[in-house]
Amino acid sequence: MVAGTVALIAIVGWKTDFNYHTVPFDDFLSRGPPPDSIRPIDKPTFVSIDAADQWLSDKEPVISFEINGIQRAYPLQILIWHEVVNDAVGRVPVTVTFCPLCNSAIVFERTVGGRVLDFGTSGNLRNSDLVMWDRQTES
């Protein structure tokens, strides 16, 4: 940023109390689109390995993990268009994220204080990285 300029974070229409924050607002840039304009996948469907072999190459990049013996793989060719997946693996609510700008992925449990949150893209960036929001608290 140029000295003396202020980054614009899109806060119009949000219910969030922006008085509480741990990251300076100057770190955020609005990409312009509203929250969830890049639609997350909220109820993913899965296919068998044999069915996936019909359209995935042998070296297809995926985000994969295992929880309690249950394995999941999320192809990047799908995540590049959605960036966020809200899923449940067994009984564990998880969010799978992929930021195509920084080519990074994170998987985390999405239960906070006993409450399951649904995440999506906020329409903002921080250091060219995806900034999520949760639909329940809009934080």
Backbone bond lengths (Angstrom), bond angles and torsions (degrees), N, CA, C in turn:
res aa  C-N    CA-C-N  psi(-1)  N-CA   C-N-CA  omega(-1)  CA-C   N-CA-C  phi
1 M - - - 1.451 - - 1.516 109.65 -
2 V 1.302 115.14 151.06 1.455 121.55 176.86 1.523 108.49 -80.46
3 A 1.334 117.10 138.32 1.466 120.79 -179.95 1.522 109.74 -55.57
4 G 1.317 115.92 135.28 1.456 121.46 177.59 1.515 113.81 89.58
5 T 1.355 118.65 -2.95 1.454 120.59 177.37 1.520 108.96 -97.81
6 V 1.299 115.96 160.60 1.454 121.98 180.00 1.521 108.12 -123.93
7 A 1.323 116.65 129.76 1.457 120.64 175.91 1.514 108.93 -69.88
8 L 1.306 116.19 146.18 1.452 121.06 178.93 1.511 109.58 -104.04
9 I 1.311 115.84 120.02 1.454 120.96 174.55 1.522 106.26 -105.06
10 A 1.305 115.88 135.34 1.458 120.69 -177.63 1.530 108.98 -75.96
11 I 1.336 118.06 102.96 1.464 120.96 -179.07 1.524 111.78 -117.34
12 V 1.317 117.72 -4.62 1.460 120.91 179.96 1.526 109.30 -66.01
13 G 1.312 117.04 130.50 1.450 122.14 178.02 1.519 115.00 88.41
14 W 1.331 118.36 -5.93 1.458 121.52 178.87 1.518 109.58 -82.75
15 K 1.333 117.47 146.89 1.458 122.81 175.28 1.524 111.61 -89.51
16 T 1.319 117.04 -7.27 1.455 122.70 -175.17 1.528 111.58 -63.37
17 D 1.333 116.69 141.43 1.459 122.06 172.06 1.523 107.36 -82.03
18 F 1.340 116.71 102.49 1.455 121.20 -176.00 1.530 112.88 -80.79
19 N 1.324 117.80 5.26 1.463 120.09 174.72 1.520 111.19 -72.39
20 Y 1.339 116.68 -25.81 1.464 120.91 179.39 1.517 108.46 -103.24
21 H 1.301 116.66 117.68 1.463 120.87 174.58 1.521 109.10 -158.09
22 T 1.323 115.66 151.55 1.458 121.26 -179.97 1.524 112.35 -107.06
23 V 1.310 116.93 -11.55 1.461 122.19 179.34 1.526 107.63 -116.34
24 P 1.319 118.04 133.33 1.468 120.00 179.94 1.535 111.45 -60.44
25 F 1.320 116.26 138.05 1.459 120.62 179.39 1.522 112.03 -59.90
26 D 1.319 117.21 -25.68 1.464 120.14 178.32 1.528 112.44 -63.12
27 D 1.334 117.60 -17.11 1.461 121.36 178.73 1.535 112.61 -77.89
28 F 1.321 117.68 -11.91 1.454 121.37 -173.67 1.520 111.47 -104.57
29 L 1.324 114.11 145.25 1.455 121.29 172.82 1.514 107.87 -128.80
30 S 1.319 116.77 137.36 1.450 120.48 175.84 1.516 108.66 -80.98
31 R 1.322 116.44 130.35 1.456 120.36 174.23 1.519 109.77 -79.95
32 G 1.313 117.04 -10.78 1.449 120.64 179.78 1.514 114.60 104.62
33 P 1.354 119.66 -43.32 1.458 118.80 -177.55 1.525 110.98 -73.94
34 P 1.318 116.97 152.28 1.470 120.56 178.67 1.526 111.38 -73.73
35 P 1.338 116.62 168.54 1.467 119.91 178.01 1.528 111.66 -53.72
36 D 1.309 115.03 141.08 1.463 124.22 178.48 1.529 114.25 64.01
37 S 1.340 117.54 16.77 1.460 117.81 174.86 1.535 109.75 -67.91
38 I 1.334 116.76 -25.53 1.463 121.43 164.85 1.525 103.76 -95.50
39 R 1.320 116.09 102.19 1.460 120.94 -170.10 1.528 112.69 -67.62
40 P 1.335 117.12 125.28 1.460 119.52 172.70 1.528 109.68 -72.11
41 I 1.309 115.49 161.85 1.459 120.65 173.09 1.524 106.60 -95.26
42 D 1.331 116.43 118.02 1.461 120.35 -176.38 1.522 113.37 -96.64
43 K 1.302 117.91 -26.75 1.465 120.74 179.42 1.523 107.63 -135.32
44 P 1.332 116.42 79.04 1.467 118.42 -176.80 1.527 111.51 -66.39
45 T 1.309 114.85 147.40 1.456 120.25 171.98 1.526 107.60 -109.17
46 F 1.297 116.19 148.55 1.455 121.72 -176.44 1.517 109.34 -122.50
47 V 1.320 115.31 152.12 1.453 121.74 176.99 1.516 108.45 -119.92
48 S 1.314 115.66 163.82 1.468 120.29 178.49 1.530 109.32 -69.56
49 I 1.313 115.54 164.04 1.463 120.45 177.43 1.531 109.75 -60.58
50 D 1.336 117.24 -40.99 1.467 120.02 178.57 1.522 111.33 -60.92
51 A 1.325 117.52 -42.56 1.467 120.22 178.85 1.527 110.94 -67.87
52 A 1.321 117.03 -38.31 1.469 120.45 179.51 1.526 111.22 -67.28
53 D 1.323 117.09 -30.42 1.466 120.66 178.13 1.524 112.13 -61.57
54 Q 1.316 117.31 -19.39 1.461 121.01 179.61 1.527 112.06 -72.75
55 W 1.311 117.98 -24.83 1.475 120.02 -177.08 1.522 114.66 -130.95
56 L 1.313 118.56 -8.75 1.467 121.46 175.26 1.526 109.82 -103.49
57 S 1.316 116.54 136.21 1.462 119.76 176.19 1.525 109.56 -76.99
58 D 1.320 115.89 166.14 1.478 120.70 -179.02 1.525 112.37 -62.36
59 K 1.315 117.26 -27.55 1.464 120.72 -178.10 1.531 111.83 -111.35
60 E 1.317 115.64 27.62 1.464 121.37 -179.93 1.530 110.08 -63.32
61 P 1.337 118.56 127.04 1.469 118.92 177.56 1.532 110.92 -72.20
62 V 1.304 115.51 132.28 1.459 122.19 178.22 1.522 109.26 -136.60
63 I 1.310 115.48 159.92 1.456 121.46 167.45 1.526 104.34 -98.56
64 S 1.317 116.63 121.80 1.462 119.32 -177.99 1.519 110.08 -130.21
65 F 1.319 114.67 150.55 1.457 121.30 176.67 1.511 108.80 -162.29
66 E 1.321 115.63 171.72 1.455 122.40 -179.90 1.516 109.25 -137.02
67 I 1.320 115.66 136.37 1.464 122.19 174.27 1.519 107.59 -131.20
68 N 1.322 116.54 123.85 1.467 122.12 177.40 1.528 112.24 50.17
69 G 1.331 116.83 40.87 1.460 121.25 177.39 1.522 115.15 82.64
70 I 1.316 117.87 -2.85 1.472 121.37 178.00 1.519 108.09 -98.55
71 Q 1.326 115.37 124.39 1.458 120.96 -177.92 1.524 110.69 -103.02
72 R 1.337 114.59 144.71 1.467 121.41 177.14 1.522 108.79 -134.17
73 A 1.327 116.02 148.15 1.461 122.25 172.49 1.532 107.55 -138.19
74 Y 1.320 115.86 130.28 1.466 123.49 -178.47 1.529 107.52 -119.31
75 P 1.335 118.46 109.32 1.471 120.57 -177.56 1.532 112.05 -65.63
76 L 1.335 114.99 136.54 1.465 119.42 178.32 1.513 111.99 -64.36
77 Q 1.348 118.08 -26.90 1.456 118.99 178.88 1.532 111.85 -64.49
78 I 1.314 117.91 -18.07 1.470 121.86 173.94 1.522 109.97 -95.54
79 L 1.345 116.51 -44.54 1.468 120.36 -177.67 1.523 113.16 -64.69
80 I 1.312 117.87 -26.64 1.466 119.48 179.70 1.534 110.89 -62.59
81 W 1.324 116.86 -23.69 1.471 121.55 179.96 1.524 112.99 -95.83
82 H 1.328 118.03 -18.01 1.471 121.02 -175.31 1.522 113.18 -117.56
83 E 1.298 118.98 -31.82 1.468 126.77 175.69 1.519 115.13 68.41
84 V 1.327 118.97 -28.88 1.468 121.41 -177.25 1.530 109.18 -136.26
85 V 1.340 115.57 134.68 1.462 121.81 173.91 1.518 107.97 -126.49
86 N 1.323 116.96 125.60 1.463 122.70 172.83 1.527 106.27 -99.51
87 D 1.308 116.56 119.59 1.458 121.31 -172.71 1.519 108.95 -139.77
88 A 1.299 116.44 172.00 1.464 122.75 170.27 1.521 106.28 -131.90
89 V 1.317 116.45 124.86 1.456 122.24 178.42 1.522 106.51 -107.29
90 G 1.317 115.11 107.96 1.458 119.22 -167.51 1.519 106.30 66.87
91 R 1.285 116.27 -121.55 1.478 119.91 177.02 1.519 112.06 -109.10
92 V 1.325 116.95 15.71 1.462 121.25 -177.77 1.534 109.55 -101.05
93 P 1.326 117.82 111.28 1.466 119.87 176.20 1.531 109.86 -70.40
94 V 1.327 116.67 127.80 1.462 121.53 -179.27 1.528 109.64 -131.37
95 T 1.322 114.40 157.73 1.459 121.60 168.90 1.515 106.83 -122.32
96 V 1.324 114.71 132.01 1.456 122.65 177.06 1.520 106.44 -109.22
97 T 1.320 117.33 126.76 1.462 120.34 -179.00 1.518 110.46 -123.38
98 F 1.315 115.06 147.67 1.458 121.56 173.46 1.521 107.60 -140.71
99 C 1.325 116.44 126.53 1.459 121.85 177.15 1.528 107.83 -105.93
100 P 1.345 117.77 108.37 1.462 119.27 -179.55 1.524 113.12 -67.95
101 L 1.319 118.48 -21.92 1.461 120.51 179.63 1.524 112.49 -71.30
102 C 1.338 116.47 -35.03 1.472 118.89 -179.86 1.520 112.27 -114.05
103 N 1.339 116.61 3.45 1.460 122.82 176.37 1.531 111.96 53.46
104 S 1.339 115.33 50.26 1.463 119.29 179.35 1.519 110.33 -133.42
105 A 1.318 115.10 153.85 1.459 121.96 -178.94 1.520 109.52 -132.07
106 I 1.329 114.73 146.93 1.463 121.48 175.66 1.525 107.44 -140.04
107 V 1.323 116.05 138.57 1.462 122.03 173.35 1.521 106.61 -120.65
108 F 1.325 116.74 131.66 1.460 119.07 179.60 1.516 110.92 -147.17
109 E 1.342 115.12 155.29 1.456 120.13 174.46 1.517 108.15 -70.62
110 R 1.322 117.15 138.02 1.464 120.52 -174.16 1.532 113.46 -107.59
111 T 1.319 115.86 27.84 1.451 121.16 174.40 1.523 107.91 -99.90
112 V 1.318 117.23 123.65 1.462 122.79 179.95 1.520 107.83 -127.44
113 G 1.312 116.58 120.18 1.460 120.40 -179.92 1.517 113.15 57.89
114 G 1.346 117.20 36.12 1.460 121.52 179.70 1.517 114.54 80.55
115 R 1.311 117.52 0.57 1.470 122.59 -177.29 1.530 109.56 -112.23
116 V 1.333 117.24 131.80 1.456 121.28 177.84 1.526 108.69 -84.98
117 L 1.322 115.74 124.65 1.465 121.55 -179.67 1.524 110.25 -105.33
118 D 1.325 116.09 148.63 1.459 123.24 175.92 1.517 107.67 -108.38
119 F 1.334 116.69 127.92 1.452 121.54 -175.19 1.524 112.11 -107.76
120 G 1.325 114.66 156.45 1.454 122.28 175.73 1.512 109.43 -154.63
121 T 1.324 116.75 -178.98 1.461 120.72 177.44 1.527 109.01 -81.09
122 S 1.336 116.48 140.65 1.467 121.19 -176.00 1.523 112.96 -87.11
123 G 1.328 117.57 -18.78 1.457 120.37 -172.58 1.511 112.33 91.15
124 N 1.333 117.25 1.91 1.462 122.60 178.89 1.525 110.03 -116.49
125 L 1.324 114.94 158.86 1.459 121.89 176.04 1.519 109.42 -125.00
126 R 1.307 116.11 150.37 1.470 122.15 171.26 1.517 106.70 -130.24
127 N 1.307 116.67 118.28 1.464 121.34 -176.18 1.530 111.26 52.55
128 S 1.327 115.72 40.63 1.476 123.68 -178.37 1.523 112.74 63.07
129 D 1.322 118.20 22.21 1.459 122.90 178.74 1.524 110.29 -109.58
130 L 1.314 114.99 150.00 1.448 123.02 176.01 1.532 110.77 -55.95
131 V 1.317 117.37 133.21 1.465 122.46 172.25 1.520 106.84 -115.56
132 M 1.334 115.53 120.09 1.460 120.62 -179.16 1.524 110.63 -91.18
133 W 1.299 114.64 170.08 1.457 122.96 171.35 1.526 106.54 -142.58
134 D 1.320 116.70 158.13 1.455 118.17 172.78 1.522 108.06 -108.46
135 R 1.300 114.98 141.63 1.474 121.36 -173.85 1.516 113.21 -72.58
136 Q 1.331 117.68 -24.06 1.461 119.83 -176.83 1.533 111.48 -76.41
137 T 1.322 118.10 -46.78 1.469 120.04 -176.51 1.527 112.62 -106.94
138 E 1.352 116.15 -8.41 1.460 122.64 -176.60 1.536 112.34 55.07
139 S 1.310 114.60 39.25 1.473 118.64 175.88 1.510 109.61 -112.13
